[in-house]
Amino acid sequence: MVYQYVVTLKNTSRKYIDTFSLLLLLISALLFLREQYLSPNIKVPYLFGGFAILAIAAWNFYLRKKKKKNSDAFDQHRNQNSFLTG
């Protein structure tokens, strides 16, 4: 049977899930680096991996803030235009 319509669901908790995921990633990377630092024999590849994870998480956080800033500016601009035309 083929239906002639599409149903979409709005995900209202994505922001909270992304924040929680980023928080868990940062905590795990910091604990991993702490264990590497306290270990008597530091393995350079593992240390590099921990710093790479932190760098990727920081880049993700930066992009998310940048996207939020741009979307806030877009919403403000849209609201101003709708006020003028509406």
C-alpha positions in Angstrom: 0.0 0.0 0.0 1.4 3.4 -1.0 0.4 6.5 1.0 0.1 10.0 -0.6 1.4 11.9 2.4 4.6 12.1 4.6 4.6 12.3 8.4 7.5 14.1 10.0 8.2 14.2 13.7 9.8 17.2 15.4 12.6 16.3 17.8 12.3 18.8 20.6 15.1 17.4 22.8 18.0 17.4 20.4 19.7 20.4 22.0 19.8 18.6 25.4 21.0 15.3 23.9 23.8 17.1 22.0 24.9 19.0 25.1 24.9 15.9 27.2 26.8 14.0 24.6 29.4 16.8 24.4 29.7 16.8 28.2 30.3 13.1 28.3 32.9 13.3 25.6 34.8 16.0 27.3 34.7 14.2 30.7 35.9 10.9 29.2 38.7 12.6 27.2 39.9 14.5 30.3 39.8 11.3 32.4 41.7 9.4 29.7 44.4 12.1 29.6 44.6 12.2 33.4 45.2 8.4 33.5 47.9 8.8 30.8 49.5 11.5 32.8 49.5 9.5 36.0 50.7 6.3 34.3 54.4 5.5 34.9 54.9 4.9 31.1 53.2 7.4 28.9 52.5 6.1 25.4 52.6 8.9 22.9 50.0 7.6 20.4 47.4 7.3 23.2 48.3 10.8 24.4 47.9 12.1 20.9 44.6 10.4 20.6 43.3 12.0 23.8 44.3 15.5 22.6 42.8 14.8 19.2 39.5 13.9 20.9 39.6 17.1 22.9 40.4 19.1 19.7 37.4 17.6 17.8 35.1 18.2 20.8 36.3 21.8 21.0 35.7 22.3 17.2 32.2 20.8 17.5 31.4 23.2 20.4 32.7 26.1 18.4 30.6 25.2 15.3 27.5 24.7 17.4 27.9 28.2 19.0 28.6 29.7 15.6 25.5 28.1 14.2 23.4 29.2 17.1 24.7 32.8 16.8 23.9 32.8 13.0 20.4 31.3 13.6 19.7 33.9 16.3 20.7 36.7 14.0 18.5 35.2 11.2 15.5 34.9 13.6 16.0 38.5 14.7 16.1 39.7 11.1 13.1 37.6 10.2 11.1 39.0 13.2 12.0 42.6 12.2 10.9 42.0 8.6 7.6 40.3 9.7 6.9 43.3 12.0 7.4 45.7 9.1 5.3 43.7 6.6 2.8 42.1 8.9 
